[in-house]
Amino acid sequence: MSLFPLLIVLLLMCSVGYWYGSKKALSGVKGSSKFITSRPQQFGIYVVVWGLLPPVLLGVIWTVVHTAGLDRSSPLVEAVDQTVFPVAIMIAAAASLYLAVARINPDLRVRKTLEYVVYAVLILASLLSILTTVGIIVSLLFETIQFFGKVPLSEFFFGLNWSPQTALRDDQVGSSGAFGSIPLFAGTMLITFIAMCVAVPLGLLSAVYMTEYASNRFRAVVKPILEILAGIPTVVYGFFAALTVGVFFRDVGESIGLQVASESALAAGVVMGMMIIPFVSSLSDDIIMAVPQSLRDGSYGLGATKSETVRNVILPAALPGIVGAVLLAVSRAIGETMIVVMAAGFAANLTANPLESVTTVTVQIVGLLVGDQEFDSAKTLAAFALALTLFIVTLCLNVIALMVVRKYREKYD
């Protein structure tokens, strides 16, 4: 029996259990002088929860057993998969539904039980998030330690050349590779700086206009349109950067006597900044809106104009939050890949010239993990070292953003 029909049968069984449990709760109210503290629908949800719990537990146990190394091609295992397991799940669900319905009575505190279930689900979700993060860090750390067993720390963090080409086999002629990460981080910082030069002024000024100057009708129309930019896939931005913006900058540079590469840091940074504008604008908008109206009224009462109020009262009060929003936007820009791949290229050039082609850490991670290189080679393991370093950098930026917001945040009555 395949998984989809089994899910359909379980949903039908739970639907019947929900209906019957709610009906029994209503009949219990009519036939008893006792007061039921929960709604009939909550009794139905109670039945559904108990009906789904055994199938979920059996599914988890069977998944763990499968991952332990069972031969799925074995006739016995195949018979269990096709017959025994689905039947066991349906029997367990039916028995649990029957017992849950049988327990329904006026004295049953269903609301408290459901609250415990919700509490357990929330704890489980939190633990899964934490364990996922820990798993990512451990996997990156393990592979990074292997990489630094092949490449010295000094070469990786202070080397000025990045050319991770190594021989695929012992009898093959190939380069020993150069793993200096400074060109990658320099390119990442250059493109991020250009993106912030575009996103921060436009995003902040648009947030100020939306909150302080625009009418409610204009805000209701323009703000959703602005935030549509956040929903455009990054590959679309990459096509736009490669086919339009990059060509435009190259043609403009040729017209004034400058040599601009078709794939340049300037094109990637400008388009990335356009992508991040809604991020900065939305966060800054929420922060400015949180400034109490009493501060505005007090400024107006002292004779200040709207622009003076914005400049001398609102922005200083919202500055910690705005700084935090900018740092979070920087983290978003550092982690971008597709725009850089399509607009800036793979060349690891150590340069501060935005008109030249550069690359970033995320682009190199993608390139290193694609191909027929052995997994335990220095070239492949370099991707994990870059990923761990980038993870630490973005984590530090997020921590700094939280510290700035907490330290300098004003508390208003």
C-alpha positions in Angstrom: 0.0 0.0 0.0 1.5 3.3 -1.0 1.7 6.3 1.3 -0.9 8.5 -0.4 -3.9 6.1 0.0 -2.8 5.5 3.6 -2.9 9.2 4.3 -6.4 9.5 2.7 -7.7 6.7 4.8 -6.2 8.2 8.0 -7.8 11.6 7.2 -11.2 10.0 6.6 -10.9 8.1 9.9 -9.9 11.3 11.8 -12.8 13.2 10.1 -15.3 10.6 11.3 -13.7 10.7 14.8 -13.9 14.5 14.9 -17.6 14.5 13.9 -18.5 11.7 16.3 -16.5 13.2 19.2 -18.2 16.6 18.8 -21.6 15.0 18.5 -21.1 12.9 21.7 -20.0 16.0 23.6 -23.2 17.9 22.5 -25.3 14.9 23.5 -23.5 14.8 26.9 -24.4 18.4 27.6 -28.1 17.8 26.8 -28.3 14.6 28.8 -26.3 15.6 31.9 -26.7 18.3 34.5 -23.0 18.8 34.7 -21.4 21.7 32.8 -18.8 20.8 30.1 -15.9 23.3 30.4 -14.7 22.8 26.8 -16.4 23.4 23.4 -17.7 20.5 21.4 -15.2 21.2 18.7 -12.4 20.8 21.2 -13.6 17.3 22.0 -13.4 16.6 18.3 -9.9 17.9 18.1 -9.0 15.8 21.1 -10.2 12.7 19.3 -8.2 13.6 16.2 -5.0 14.2 18.2 -5.2 10.8 19.9 -6.1 9.2 16.6 -3.0 10.6 14.9 -0.5 10.0 17.7 0.0 6.2 17.3 0.4 6.4 13.4 2.9 9.1 13.8 4.9 7.2 16.4 4.8 4.0 14.3 5.9 6.0 11.3 8.9 7.5 13.2 9.9 4.0 14.5 9.7 2.4 11.1 11.7 5.3 9.5 14.4 4.9 12.2 14.5 1.1 11.6 14.8 1.7 7.8 17.7 4.0 8.3 19.5 1.5 10.4 20.5 -0.4 7.3 17.7 -2.8 6.4 17.7 -4.3 2.9 14.6 -2.9 1.3 14.8 -5.4 -1.6 14.4 -8.3 0.8 11.0 -10.1 0.4 10.3 -9.9 4.1 11.0 -6.2 4.4 9.0 -5.5 1.2 6.0 -7.5 2.6 6.1 -5.5 5.8 6.2 -2.2 3.8 3.3 -3.2 1.6 1.0 -5.0 4.0 1.9 -5.3 7.6 2.9 -1.6 8.2 -0.2 0.0 6.7 -2.5 -2.5 8.4 -0.8 -1.9 11.8 -1.2 1.9 11.3 -4.9 1.7 10.5 -5.5 -0.7 13.4 -3.6 1.6 15.8 -5.5 4.6 14.6 -8.9 2.9 14.8 -8.2 1.7 18.3 -6.9 5.1 19.5 -9.9 6.8 18.0 -12.3 4.4 19.7 -10.6 4.8 23.1 -10.6 8.6 22.7 -14.3 8.7 21.9 -15.1 6.4 24.8 -13.3 8.7 27.2 -15.5 11.7 26.4 -17.6 12.7 29.4 -18.7 15.9 31.1 -15.7 15.7 33.6 -13.0 15.4 30.9 -10.8 18.5 30.8 -10.1 18.5 27.1 -8.9 22.1 27.0 -6.0 21.5 29.3 -5.0 18.4 27.4 -5.0 20.3 24.1 -2.9 23.0 25.7 -0.3 20.4 26.7 -0.3 19.1 23.2 0.3 22.5 21.7 3.0 23.1 24.3 4.7 19.9 23.4 4.5 20.7 19.7 6.1 24.1 20.3 8.9 22.6 22.3 9.5 19.9 19.7 9.6 22.6 16.9 12.1 24.6 19.0 14.3 21.6 19.6 14.3 20.6 16.0 15.4 24.2 15.0 18.2 24.1 17.6 19.3 20.6 16.6 19.2 21.5 12.9 21.5 24.5 13.6 23.8 22.4 15.7 23.9 19.7 13.0 24.9 22.3 10.4 27.7 23.7 12.6 29.0 20.2 13.5 29.1 19.0 9.9 30.8 22.2 8.8 33.3 22.0 11.7 34.1 18.4 11.0 34.9 19.0 7.3 36.7 22.2 8.0 39.0 20.4 10.4 39.8 18.0 7.6 40.5 20.8 5.2 42.9 22.5 7.6 44.7 19.2 7.9 45.6 19.6 4.3 45.9 23.4 4.0 47.6 25.6 6.6 45.5 28.2 8.5 47.8 31.0 7.5 47.5 30.2 3.8 43.7 30.2 4.0 43.2 33.4 6.1 46.1 35.4 4.8 46.8 34.1 1.3 46.3 36.5 -1.6 45.7 33.9 -4.4 42.7 31.7 -4.9 43.0 28.9 -7.4 41.7 25.6 -5.8 42.7 23.3 -8.7 44.1 20.0 -7.6 44.9 16.8 -9.4 42.0 14.3 -9.6 44.2 11.2 -9.4 47.7 10.5 -8.2 49.0 9.8 -11.7 47.5 13.0 -13.1 49.4 16.2 -13.6 47.7 19.1 -11.8 48.2 22.1 -9.7 48.6 21.8 -5.9 46.1 24.6 -5.6 46.2 28.0 -3.9 43.6 28.5 -1.1 44.0 32.2 -0.1 40.5 33.4 0.8 41.3 37.1 1.0 40.2 37.8 -2.7 36.9 36.1 -2.0 36.1 38.1 1.1 37.4 41.3 -0.5 35.0 40.7 -3.5 32.2 39.9 -1.1 32.7 43.1 0.9 33.0 45.2 -2.3 29.7 44.0 -3.7 28.0 44.2 -0.3 29.3 47.8 0.1 27.9 48.8 -3.3 24.6 47.1 -2.6 24.3 49.0 0.8 25.1 52.3 -1.0 22.0 51.6 -3.1 19.7 50.0 -0.6 20.2 52.0 2.6 19.5 55.5 1.2 16.6 54.5 -1.0 15.1 52.1 1.5 15.4 54.5 4.4 14.1 57.6 2.5 11.2 55.6 1.2 10.4 54.4 4.7 10.5 58.0 6.0 8.2 59.2 3.2 5.7 56.4 3.7 5.5 56.9 7.4 5.7 60.7 7.7 4.6 62.3 4.4 2.5 60.0 2.3 -1.3 59.9 2.6 -2.9 56.7 3.8 -4.3 56.1 0.3 -0.9 56.5 -1.4 0.8 54.3 1.3 -1.8 51.6 0.8 -1.1 51.5 -2.9 2.7 52.1 -3.1 3.9 50.0 -0.2 2.7 46.7 -1.5 4.1 47.5 -4.9 7.5 48.2 -3.3 7.4 45.0 -1.4 6.8 43.0 -4.6 10.5 43.4 -5.2 11.1 41.1 -2.2 9.1 38.4 -3.9 11.0 38.3 -7.2 13.3 35.3 -7.5 17.0 36.2 -7.3 17.7 34.4 -10.6 15.4 37.0 -12.3 17.6 39.8 -10.7 20.6 37.9 -12.0 19.3 37.8 -15.6 18.4 41.5 -15.3 21.9 42.3 -14.1 23.7 40.2 -16.7 21.6 41.2 -19.7 20.6 44.8 -18.9 22.5 46.5 -16.1 26.0 45.0 -16.9 25.6 45.9 -20.6 24.4 49.4 -19.8 27.4 50.1 -17.5 29.8 48.7 -20.1 28.3 50.9 -22.9 28.4 54.0 -20.7 31.9 53.3 -19.7 33.0 52.9 -23.3 31.3 56.2 -24.2 33.4 58.1 -21.6 36.6 56.2 -22.1 36.5 53.7 -19.3 36.9 50.0 -19.6 34.1 48.3 -17.8 33.9 44.5 -17.7 30.7 42.8 -18.8 30.6 41.0 -15.5 31.5 43.7 -12.9 31.1 44.2 -9.2 29.2 47.4 -9.9 26.5 45.7 -11.9 26.1 42.9 -9.3 26.1 45.4 -6.4 23.6 47.8 -7.9 21.1 45.0 -8.7 21.6 43.4 -5.3 20.9 46.7 -3.7 17.7 47.0 -5.6 16.7 43.5 -4.3 17.5 44.6 -0.7 15.5 47.9 -0.8 12.2 46.3 0.4 14.1 44.6 3.2 15.5 47.9 4.5 12.3 49.8 3.8 10.0 47.4 5.6 12.2 47.1 8.7 12.8 50.9 8.8 9.1 51.5 8.3 8.1 49.4 11.3 10.8 51.0 13.4 9.8 54.5 12.5 6.1 53.7 13.1 7.0 52.5 16.6 8.2 56.0 17.6 5.5 57.4 19.9 3.3 60.1 18.5 3.8 62.1 21.7 7.4 62.9 20.5 6.1 64.2 17.2 3.4 66.3 19.0 6.0 67.7 21.4 8.3 68.7 18.5 5.4 70.4 16.7 4.4 72.1 19.9 7.8 73.7 20.1 7.4 75.1 16.6 9.5 72.6 14.6 8.6 71.8 11.1 7.9 68.3 9.8 11.3 68.0 8.3 13.0 69.2 11.4 10.9 66.8 13.5 12.0 63.9 11.2 15.6 64.9 11.3 16.0 65.9 14.9 13.5 63.7 16.8 12.2 60.7 14.8 15.4 59.5 13.2 17.5 59.8 16.4 14.8 57.9 18.3 14.6 55.1 15.6 18.4 55.0 14.9 19.2 51.9 17.0 16.5 49.9 15.1 17.6 51.3 11.8 21.2 50.3 12.5 20.0 46.8 13.3 18.0 46.7 10.1 21.0 47.8 8.1 23.2 45.1 9.7 20.6 42.4 8.9 20.5 43.7 5.3 24.3 43.3 5.2 23.9 39.7 6.3 21.4 39.2 3.5 23.7 40.7 0.9 26.7 38.7 2.0 24.7 35.4 1.5 23.4 36.2 -2.0 24.7 33.9 -4.7 22.7 33.9 -8.0 23.1 37.6 -8.8 26.8 37.4 -8.3 27.1 34.2 -10.4 25.3 35.8 -13.3 26.6 39.4 -13.0 30.1 39.3 -11.4 31.5 36.0 -12.5 33.9 33.5 -10.9 37.2 35.4 -11.2 38.9 35.7 -7.8 40.5 39.1 -8.4 41.9 41.0 -5.4 40.8 44.5 -6.4 38.9 47.5 -5.1 37.8 48.6 -8.6 34.1 48.1 -9.0 34.4 48.1 -12.8 36.3 44.8 -12.7 35.1 41.3 -12.4 35.2 39.8 -8.8 33.6 36.8 -7.0 32.2 36.2 -3.6 32.4 33.4 -1.0 29.0 32.0 -1.8 29.7 31.7 -5.5 32.9 29.8 -4.8 31.1 27.4 -2.5 28.7 26.6 -5.3 31.6 26.1 -7.8 33.6 23.9 -5.4 30.8 21.5 -4.8 30.0 21.0 -8.5 32.0 18.6 -10.6 33.8 15.3 -10.3 36.3 16.1 -7.7 36.7 13.6 -4.8 34.8 14.6 -1.7 37.8 14.4 0.6 40.1 16.5 -1.6 41.2 19.9 -0.5 39.2 21.6 -3.3 35.9 20.2 -2.1 36.7 20.6 1.6 37.5 24.2 1.0 33.8 24.9 0.4 33.1 23.8 4.0 35.9 26.1 5.4 34.4 29.0 3.5 30.9 28.2 4.6 32.0 28.0 8.3 33.8 31.3 8.0 30.9 33.0 6.3 28.5 31.5 9.0 30.7 33.0 11.8 30.8 36.4 10.0 27.0 36.6 9.5 26.4 35.4 13.0 28.6 38.1 14.4 26.7 40.7 12.3 23.4 39.5 13.7 24.7 39.5 17.3 26.1 43.0 16.8 22.7 44.2 15.4 20.9 42.7 18.5 23.4 44.3 20.9 23.1 47.7 19.2 19.3 47.6 19.4 19.2 46.5 23.0 21.9 48.9 24.2 20.6 52.1 22.6 16.9 51.4 22.4 14.9 54.1 24.1 12.0 53.0 26.3 9.0 55.2 26.1 6.0 55.4 28.4 
